[in-house]
Amino acid sequence: MALLDGPTYPARLAVDLGLSRSNVSNHLACLRGCGLVVASVEGRQTRYDLADPHLASALRELARVVLAVSITDACLDEADALA
């Protein structure tokens, strides 16, 4: 979700998320392999951005829907679960 605000660098993401740089870099490599982010080399640094601007709106909408669901509400009542 950090890339929704615009391009950023692995070191900045690591600090913001409280993760190691290698962990963040591994995740970014996976996202790049899936075509979700793009990398731009800038000197000795690599900047990452969402591959498509439509991803930002889709991710925001997904987060809105997920956050709207109460984690305390059961998806099924017991009668439905046993059927």
N, C-alpha and C positions, 0 to 999 in steps of 0.2 A: 504494500500500500504506500510505502515511502516514495515510490516513483510517480505517484499520482500528482505530486507537486512539481514535477519536472525532473530533468536529468540530474544525476548525482554520481558520486564516486564511491567505490567499495569502502574506502577508509571512513568516509562520512557516515555511510550506512552502518558500519560496524559500531561506531561510537553511538549513533542515535539509537540503535537497537540493542546495544549491550552484548554484542556477539564478537567473536574473533574475526579478523580480516579473512582468514582462510575459509572459515565457515561461510561468510557472506560471499566470497569469491566463488566457492563451489556452488552455492545456490544460484548465483547470477549466471554461471556457466550452464547450469541445467536449464534455466529460463531462456537463455540465449539459444541453446540447442533446440528448444521447443518453439522458437520463433516468437516468444513473447516480449523479449527485450533485445535491443541492439546496442552494440558497443562501438565507441568512437575513441581511437587512440589520440591522446593529446600530450605529446612529449613523452614523459615517463608515466603518465597516468592514463587510465581508461575510464571514460565517462559512459554511464549506462542510462538508457531512456527506454520508455515503452515503444515497442515496435510499431504500434498503430494507435493514433489518438483515440480511436473508438474503444480501445481497451480501458482507458481511464473511466469513461462513463459506464461501461459494463461492470467494472470492478466496484465503482461507487454504488451502483444499483444492487449488486450482489451483496455488498456489505450492509446496505440498508435493509434488505430482506432478511438476511441472517440475524441482524440485531433486533429485528421486529419480532422474532420468534422467541417466546419465553423459554428459558432453559428449565424452568420448573414444571412446565406443562408436559404431561405425557402425550406422546403421539397417538397412542391407542389406549383405550381403557382395558381392564383385565378381561372382560367378556370378549372383546374383539381379538385380543392377543391369543386367547385359547381356542378360538374358532378355526 
